[in-house]
Amino acid sequence: MATEPTRALTDDGKLLFGAGFVFGVMVTLVLLGVVVAVAATNGTALPTTVVATVAGGIVFAGIVGSGLFLLAFPENRTKIPVDDVDFGVGEEE
């Protein structure tokens, strides 16, 4: 029985996975926001903290997901100057 070698995720794979995860969370939060909006239109009083938490989660997930998606492609990485030393690349151990 031959075993297949394990493949490590590339940088692109990691960034696309992260972006997909964040966008999935954002879709879930948008659906939660729709449920909150429907409950509010039915006359149910919702605490401001619930609405603020859902809105904040959607905005945060959108910003992080967009950033990860943008950085997942090499042609976009050249538009954003990043110093390799900030990420520990090129440092001596």
Phi, psi and omega per residue, in radians:
M1 nan 2.082 -3.116
A2 -1.551 2.398 3.083
T3 -1.737 2.451 3.116
E4 -1.435 2.478 3.091
P5 -1.174 2.508 3.116
T6 -1.328 2.387 3.137
R7 -1.808 2.191 3.090
A8 -1.391 2.586 3.082
L9 -1.212 2.390 3.045
T10 -1.388 3.020 3.085
D11 -1.032 -0.733 3.123
D12 -1.068 -0.761 -3.136
G13 -1.104 -0.726 3.135
K14 -1.129 -0.781 -3.113
L15 -1.192 -0.695 3.105
L16 -1.169 -0.663 3.078
F17 -1.094 -0.794 3.121
G18 -1.088 -0.751 3.136
A19 -1.141 -0.731 3.110
G20 -1.110 -0.687 3.111
F21 -1.107 -0.806 -3.114
V22 -1.154 -0.705 3.103
F23 -1.144 -0.602 3.062
G24 -1.115 -0.739 3.079
V25 -1.108 -0.693 -3.140
M26 -1.132 -0.711 3.104
V27 -1.088 -0.719 3.097
T28 -1.075 -0.749 3.125
L29 -1.169 -0.620 3.086
V30 -1.127 -0.750 3.082
L31 -1.081 -0.703 3.076
L32 -1.101 -0.678 3.084
G33 -1.099 -0.678 3.089
V34 -1.108 -0.743 3.110
V35 -1.089 -0.734 3.112
V36 -1.109 -0.726 3.141
A37 -1.144 -0.718 3.115
V38 -1.138 -0.713 3.109
A39 -1.124 -0.631 -3.138
A40 -1.227 -0.609 -3.138
T41 -1.282 -0.334 3.105
N42 -1.454 0.130 3.068
G43 1.595 0.024 3.111
T44 -1.381 2.228 3.140
A45 -1.346 2.185 3.123
L46 -1.888 2.411 3.068
P47 -1.119 2.551 3.135
T48 -1.073 -0.566 -3.118
T49 -1.127 -0.588 3.119
V50 -1.161 -0.826 -3.136
V51 -1.135 -0.736 3.141
A52 -1.141 -0.664 3.124
T53 -1.146 -0.774 3.133
V54 -1.138 -0.800 3.141
A55 -1.116 -0.735 3.110
G56 -1.115 -0.692 3.097
G57 -1.117 -0.702 3.121
I58 -1.140 -0.791 -3.141
V59 -1.122 -0.803 -3.125
F60 -1.087 -0.822 -3.139
A61 -1.127 -0.621 3.100
G62 -1.136 -0.748 3.139
I63 -1.162 -0.854 -3.121
V64 -1.151 -0.765 3.139
G65 -1.110 -0.711 3.104
S66 -1.125 -0.732 3.116
G67 -1.110 -0.783 3.117
L68 -1.134 -0.702 3.122
F69 -1.139 -0.725 3.128
L70 -1.099 -0.755 -3.101
L71 -1.333 -0.143 -3.103
A72 -1.289 -0.262 -3.079
F73 -1.980 2.241 -3.070
P74 -0.996 -0.635 -3.124
E75 -1.147 -0.439 3.088
N76 -1.470 -0.480 -3.134
R77 -1.151 -0.521 -3.137
T78 -1.232 -0.333 3.126
K79 -1.404 -0.308 -3.108
I80 -1.969 1.921 -3.104
P81 -1.215 2.175 3.132
V82 -2.253 2.250 3.103
D83 -1.487 2.185 -3.095
D84 -1.048 -0.547 -3.116
V85 -1.128 -0.513 3.117
D86 -1.070 -0.470 -3.097
F87 -1.872 0.213 3.084
G88 1.388 0.197 3.122
V89 -1.540 2.225 3.117
G90 1.617 -0.065 3.093
E91 -1.455 2.565 3.072
E92 -1.508 2.471 -3.098
E93 -1.550 nan nan
